[in-house]
Amino acid sequence: MEQITIDAVDIRILDALQHDASVSNQALAKRVNTSAPTCLRRVKRLRDAGLIERQIALLSGERLAPLIGHGLTAIVEITLERQDHLALESFERRVAADAAVQQCYRVSPGPDFVLVVHTRQMPDYLALAQRLFTEDANVRNVKAYFSVKRSKFGAALPLTAPAAG
């Protein structure tokens, strides 16, 4: 990844894209007050520098529920027996590779990790717990909280223009 500096236009582009990445380049350029070719070049530069990690579609769990079921979301605290660098990295790699793990945070103080996992039903959660937690001799404690309602979900970062230098 290249080293990059950003300005107020880049901030406006990033902010607009994190709220709606499906917007056309022409509409984005108009929104951030720049020309379409300039906007396209800037977006490519921001993507190449890794500031735009990926673009995804957020699905409506409520609208999908009648078709595929609500599923089960759990927030899981994990405490490891050993917290040396290799043990932390190994656990983190293993859980991050599992499709049911939507988010993984290494935290402090308290548990070592907090995971957000989503499975279709309780037997699937039990299988996940067995393969990720029970079979790992280094997992000392697991505490799971099951979601009964999601009242907010977001991924937008608060952005402000860089100070003039």
Secondary structure, DSSP 8 states (H G I E B T S, - for coil): -------HHHHHHHHHHHH-TTS-HHHHHHHHTS-HHHHHHHHHHHHHTTSS--------HHHHHHHH---EEEEEEEEES--SHHHHHHHHHHHHTSTTEEEEEE-SSSSSEEEEEEESSHHHHHHHHIIIIIT-TTEEEEEEEE-S-----------------
